[in-house]
Amino acid sequence: MSYDVIIVGGGPAGLSAALALGRARKRVLLCDAGPRRNAAAVHIHNFVTRDGTPPDEFRAVGREQLVAYPKVEVRDAPVGGLTGSSGAFQVAVGEEIVEARRVLLCTGMIDELPAIDGLRELWGHAVFQCPYCHGWEVQDRPWGYLARAADLAHLVPFAILLRAWTRDVVAFTGGAFEVPEDSLERLRAAGVRIETAPLARLVADGQQLQAVELTDGARVPCEALFAHPPQRQVGLVRALGVGLDDDGFVRVDPMTRETSVAGIYASGDLTTRMQGAIFAAAAGVQAAAAINGALTMELASSGAL
Ligand SMILES: Cc1cc2nc3c(=O)[nH]c(=O)nc-3n(C[C@H](O)[C@H](O)[C@H](O)COP(=O)(O)OP(=O)(O)OC[C@H]3O[C@@H](n4cnc5c(N)ncnc54)[C@H](O)[C@@H]3O)c2cc1C
């Protein structure tokens, strides 16, 4: 089977790209398999017209709307690897090898959740990465920010940002690193408290976070905890050898979203720290337009249009 484009990943980025390419009459295979980033989230927020939509419903509607475009095929199958080059890729989809002229990676990122007792169960329910996505529902409650040494440059602005939703913000360092005195002063001046003792566990009643318990036994009231766990690329992206930036995100051309490997494009969380469903969807459409432009130019120059 031969396609114009294979899209790997059926989240907001992949679904949007498939829609734009389908409407441009390209033959598309969208493959999706494996965990998605917001699997634990109950609702998607901050996506105009979709605010409060469950993630599964978002994806189901996305797929439903692709049915109108007969050249778009969707498979629940993993892409295991690919060979070849721009114009003639051979792609392993499940047990099958299919051909594609271009490949668009929309594989998201994998969050490496810290090993704090109780955190995994609360991820997406009371432990969040983004206050724009989940802050409104828990405004004016006691909040925490679980800072990492790697976040030091962002600690002060992010902890102060949280004060936009609540007066009660504690930044937890877990005893893992020193916060410079000038940063401490800025936090204190903005009304953010700092807790430096190591964390023992999160205390919850079901999925309702109540407190962060420290190793000295003290319990700090906390109903929403924000954290930016380290992330990694999926195995396929690591194996392809596309260029990554210093933070591990796939480098893309800002206009076309082509990676360092000709003919392979990337959109969505795997390319940026600025992660959100609507950003991913927009980047999917951007790549689709660039790919469609390139394919159409190729057809025109070969006289096949
Ligand atoms: C807990 C949580 C809550 C969030 N809440 C919100 C929110 O309310 N609002 C918001 O805007 N954003 C939210 N986000 C962020 C949002 O989920 C992401 O920005 C968005 O999903 C990124 O879309 P994407 O298409 O890049 O990747 P994803 O949605 O992660 O989709 C990637 C897909 O690619 C698939 N895949 C990976 N490798 C392969 C392979 N080899 N073959 C086939 N398929 C593969 C994965 O299984 C996955 O389905 C949240 C994130 C988290 C972690």
The ligand as an ORCA input file, in Angstrom:
! r2SCAN-3c Opt
* xyz 0 1
  C      -2.326     15.220     32.847
  C      -2.355     16.147     31.666
  C      -3.433     16.974     31.474
  C      -3.452     17.848     30.377
  N      -4.512     18.682     30.230
  C      -4.540     19.525     29.183
  C      -5.618     20.423     28.997
  O      -6.567     20.458     29.800
  N      -5.593     21.276     27.947
  C      -4.560     21.268     27.054
  O      -4.572     22.042     26.098
  N      -3.518     20.430     27.193
  C      -3.493     19.560     28.242
  N      -2.437     18.720     28.401
  C      -1.384     18.706     27.374
  C      -1.909     17.963     26.138
  O      -2.400     16.705     26.528
  C      -0.792     17.797     25.127
  O      -0.198     19.049     24.862
  C      -1.368     17.224     23.820
  O      -2.016     16.002     24.040
  C      -0.256     17.049     22.818
  O      -0.770     16.510     21.649
  P       0.145     15.641     20.681
  O      -0.740     15.304     19.534
  O       1.431     16.326     20.449
  O       0.529     14.318     21.522
  P      -0.370     13.237     22.285
  O      -1.723     13.765     22.597
  O       0.450     12.751     23.414
  O      -0.553     12.089     21.217
  C       0.549     11.333     20.774
  C       0.033      9.998     20.292
  O       1.060      9.322     19.552
  C       0.967      7.938     19.849
  N       2.229      7.268     19.513
  C       3.448      7.432     20.091
  N       4.354      6.643     19.485
  C       3.695      5.969     18.508
  C       4.092      4.991     17.518
  N       5.352      4.565     17.425
  N       3.150      4.504     16.669
  C       1.860      4.924     16.745
  N       1.431      5.854     17.656
  C       2.343      6.358     18.522
  C       0.657      7.938     21.342
  O       0.119      6.716     21.753
  C      -0.362      9.067     21.433
  O      -1.679      8.579     21.210
  C      -2.377     17.852     29.478
  C      -1.283     17.004     29.667
  C      -1.261     16.159     30.757
  C      -0.072     15.276     30.969
*
